[in-house]
């Protein structure tokens, strides 16, 4: 059970440290079991169980004998605890500033577990009293050695003194691992809250699995049909007259099914023109496509259909192509720093969204196959011509399988 008040959690844990309960004292007196008034209640329970385990068969443990058979035996008959177990108890006890019985005095694992429960509780109470964590505070906790600290905004406190963080998926930290907490009014709270949200986004292993509510944000950009003859005719006419990028932007905004047809979206495709990704970063289009495994994103940059892909003579990328590649990298860099805020508008988008550059026409003197392959493999950027886009719109299976996915095999690589 989770609480919003650390003091309530601390009060509950202190009861474990306060000595035997009234019922435990009565039972001990009835059984003539010596029980010190300072014995913590979990330890008192273990002492009473040890006395009653044989007559009542209260606690048995499954063990495997030399003959391979499994048998049920009373816990007190099991081999005594070993030193590593006791060393861990001592470690926690030192952190809790409490003493525990000597190794030879702990006669069963049940008793060891009881003392460990007490040590955990005392350590937790001490940390709660020191930190006084509140819902909304930012907690900074240690993780693995050498790893960055875990930063999270507290949403609740479990009864075992675990601080639960906003963002779900089990995020949180044990209170004894928390180095410090930052209150809502502190100057660094806002920056740390952004870091906490960034860590939530980075830790999401399946960002493409978005909710219905998140998909509703994309509703106005949904493409619900395959390219028609009219769509393809509009593209051909633009290609016949356009000598700059802008006419291509216009025709693809008016006929979004042309772009939608290049990707696989059995559960929907959305084409977003002039998507805002921060100051100075506005990709010509973003394409979102959804399959049964989730949502994927493509960043699309357009250049003029009159541009070549390579320079005549040396065969290197032309300046326009290098600029388009740079724009996609800039968009990804922005996503790395602003992923959580980007997902408010573009749910499920990732920092490695595939890039797609459309420019030029097919020309036997402008072979760029090696350039295409290199950028596709090294940077997940596909470079295609407008003639290719026209073919994709005519693709026999464009309703179920996008030509770009078929060529790059992204669905196979990403287990979609």
N, C-alpha and C positions, 0 to 999 in steps of 0.2 A: 504494500500500500504506500502511495506517495503522499507527502505532505508539502505544504508551502512554508511551514514555520520550522526552522532548524531547532528551536527550543523544544518543540513537541517530540521531535525525533530523539534529541538528547535525553529528555525525561524518560522516554520508553527504554532507551539503552541503559540508563542508570539503574533501572529496576533489576537488571541482571547482576549488578554489582552490589546490591544492597543487603545481601545475606539471604538465608533460606526463607521461603514463604511460610505463611502460617500453616498451610496444609503439609508442607514438608516437615516442619518441626513436630507437628502432631504425629505424623507417620513414623518419624525417627524415634520419638518417645515410645510409641506403641511397640515398635520392633526392637527397642533397646539398642539402636544404632547411634553411636556417638556422633554428634553433628555440631561443630563449632558455630556460634552465632555470627561469625564473620565470614563463613563459607558462602561464596556467591551461589545464587540459586541454580545456575546450570551445573555447577560442580556438585551441589547437594543432590540434585536429581541423579547424577551419575553414580554417586555413592549409594543411594537407595536402590538404583537399578542393579548395581553389582551385588547387593545383598539378596535381591529377589530373583535374579536371573535364573538360577537353577530350579528353585521350587515352582516358579510360575512360567518358566521358559519364555521370559519376556524378550530376550534379545539373542538371536542366533545368527551365525555367519556361515555362508557357504564356503567350504574349503575343498581343495583337491588333494587327495592323498597320494601316496607313492604308487598305488595300484591304478591311478587315473580316475577313480570314482569320486564323485562330488558328494559331500556329506554336510549335514547341518550340525554345527557344534556351538555350544554356548560361547559368547564373546570372551568371557574370562578365561576360557581354555586356550584361546588363540595365542600364538607366540607373542612375547612382549614387544612394545614399541622399539623402534631402532633409533640410533643417534641422529640421523638426518631429520626425522620427524620431530624429535625433541629440540634440535637446534633451531628449527623454524619457529617453534613455540617460544623459545628463548629470545629470538630476534624480535618477534612481535611484542613480547613482554617488555623488552628494553625500550622499544619505541613508545610503549604505553606507560613507561616509568612504574612498573609493578613487578612484584616478585612472584615466582611460581615454584611449586615443589621441585625437589631434586629429581634427577632422572629415575632413580630406583624407587621413588615414591609414587610414580605414575604407573599403575599396574595394568592398565588396559587402554585401548584406543578410545573407548567411550569416555574415559576420564580425561585423556589427552584432548579429545574434541571439545569437552566441556571447558577446560582451561583455555583452549584456543578461542572459544566463543567469548569468554570473559575478556581476554586480552584484546581481541578485535573491538569489543564494545568500549573498553576503556580508551583505547587509542582513538576511536571514532569520536567519543565524547570530548576528549581533549582537543582534537582538531576542530570540531564544530564550535567549541567555546572560543578557540583562538581566531578562527576565520569569520564566524557569525555570517554564513552565506545566506543570501536572500534571493528570491526569484527575481530575475532580471539582471542580477550581477553577472559579470564576466569572470569565469574561473580559468586560471592558467595552471595546467597540470603537467607533471613529468610523464614521459612515455618511455619508450625503449632508449637505452643508452645511445647517445649520438643523434637521436631523432629530434625534430623540432618539437617544442612544447605543444600540448593539446590545448586549444582555446575554444571555449564554449560558453554560451549564455544559458544560465541556469533556468530550467522550466519547473522543476520540482525536486524534492529530496526524498529518497526512498527510506523506508523504516530501518534499513541496514546502513544508512549514512552514505549511500551512493548519490552523487549529484547527477541528476538527469539534465541533458542539454537539449536545447531546441534544435529541431531538424530531424528528430526521429531516428529510426534505424539503429536503436540501441546506443546512441551517442551519450557519453557521460564519463564520470571519473569518480573513483573512490576518494573520499574526502581526505585521506591521509596522503594522497599523491598530489594534492593541490598546493601549489607554491604560494599563491595569493589570489585574492578576489578584488575586482575593481567595481566600485559602486556606480550606479546609474548617473550620478551627478559628477563623477570624476572626469577630468579633462581628456583622459585617454580612452574613456569608455566607448566613444563613437568609433574610433579607429579599430579597437579590439572587437567590437561587434561586427564590423565588416570582415575582419580576419576570421571570426568564428563562422560567419555565413559562407565565406570562401572555403573554409575547411569542410563544411557540410557539402558544398557542391563538388569539391575535389574527391570526396570520399564516396560519392554516389557511383557505384559500379554499373548501374543500369539506368543512365540518365534518359534513355529513349523511352522508358516505360512511364509515360505521362498519364495524368488523370483526365477524365472527361472535362472537368472544369478548365484545366490548362488548355485542352484542345479548343475550347470555345473561344479563346483569345485569337485563334487563327481563322475563325469561321469566315470572315469577310474575304479571305484570300483563297478559299477552297476552289479547286478545279474539279469539276464533276463529270467531265467528258473527255474523250480522246479528240485529237485534232481533226477538224473537218476539211472538206475540199476548199472551203472559203478561207480557213486559217492558212492553209498551205499556199493558196493563191496570193494572199496578202504578203506572205513571206517572200515569194518569188518576185513580186512587184517591187518590194523594198530593196531586194538584192539587185534588181536591174537598174535602179536609179541612185541608191545611197552611196555617198562617197565619204561619209563620216559615221561616227558611232551613234549619234542621236536618233536618226531614223530607225535604226535597229532597236533601240530602247523603246521607241514609241510602238512599233509593230508588235513587239513581244509583250508589252504591257497590255495592249488591246487584245492580244490573242495568247493568253497565258498557257493554253493547252499545248502550245508548241514546246515550251520548256518542260511542262509537266510530263510530256511523253518520254523524256530521256531517262527518267528514273522509275524504279519499281515502287508502286504504292497501292498495294491490294486493299489497304484500309484508309486510303485518302492521300491526296497530294495538295500542297498549298504553295503558291508562287507569290512571293512578296517583293514588289518593286521598290527600289531606293530605300532599302532597310537601313535604319539609323543604328550605327554601332559606335557612337561617340563622335566628338568633334572631328571633322575631316575624314571620317571613315564611314562611307556610305556605299556599300556594294551595290552594283546595278540590280542584282536580284539575290534573294535567298530562296532556296527550294527546300521544303520539308516534305518527306515522304514516309508513310507509315505502313509497316507490315505487322504480322502477328507478333513479332519480337519487339516492336517499338518504333520510335521516330528517329529518322536520320536527317542530317542537314547538308546542303551544298551551298557554297559561296560562289556566285556567278559574276564574272567580269566580262564586259563586252568591249570590243574594239572594232574599228571600221572594217567593212567587208573588203575594202580596197587594200588593206595592209597585207604585206607578205609576212610569213612567219620567220623567215631567215633572210640574212643579208646575202645579196648576190656576191659570189666570190668566196667568202670565207665560211658561209653556211652557219654562222652564229645567229643567236636570237636577235631579232630587231628590237629597237628601243621600245616600241609600243608593247611588245610581248614581255620584255623585262619589267616594264612598268606595271602591267597587269599581274604578273607574278608577285611583285613587291606589294601590290594592293591586297592580295590575298594573305600574304604573310603579315601585313599590318593588321588586318582584321583578326587573324588568329592571335596575334600578340595582345590586342585589346581584349579579346575574350579571356586570355589567361589572367588578366588583372581584374576583369569585371564580369566574371562568369555568372555569378549569382544574380546580379542585376540584369544581365542579358537574358537570363532564363525567365525573368518576369514577363518579357515580351515575346521571347522565342523559346518556349519550353523544350527542354531536352537537348538544346544545342551544346556542342562540345568544342573544345579548343582545337581539335584536329579535324574539324569538318572538311570534307573533300572540297577542293576547288575545281571550278570548271571555267575555262577561258574560251570564248567564242570570238573568232576573228578570221578575216581573210576568206579566200575561196580556194578550192582545190586546184593545184597547179603542178604539172609534172616537173617544172623547173624549181619548185619550192618544196622539196622533200624535207620533212622535219621529223621523220619517224624516230630517229635516235633521240632527238630533243624531247619528243612526246614521251617516249619510254622512260627517259631519265627522270623527268619531273613527276611522272606518274608514280614511279617506284620510290623515289627518294622523298618526295614531298606531298604525295597524294593530290597532285594538281593535274587535271586532265586538260589537254589543249586540243581543241577541235575547230573545224571550219563551219561556216554557215551552210555549206552543202551537206555536211554531215548532219546538221540539225534538221535539214529538210528530209534526209533519209530516215532519221529517227522518227519523225512525225508520220512517215509512211510505213514504218516497221510493222510487219504482219502481226506481231504479238505485243504491240505497244500498250494495249489495254491491261496486260498482266505483267509484262517484263520490259523494263526500260533498256534501251540500247546501250546507254552508258554503263549500267550495271552488268549487262551481258559482256561487254568488252573488258571492263576492269575486274570483274568477278568480285566486287566488293561484298556482295551478299554472302558469298562463300567464305571470304576472309574474316568477316565480322560475325559469322555465325547467325546470320539473319534468316 
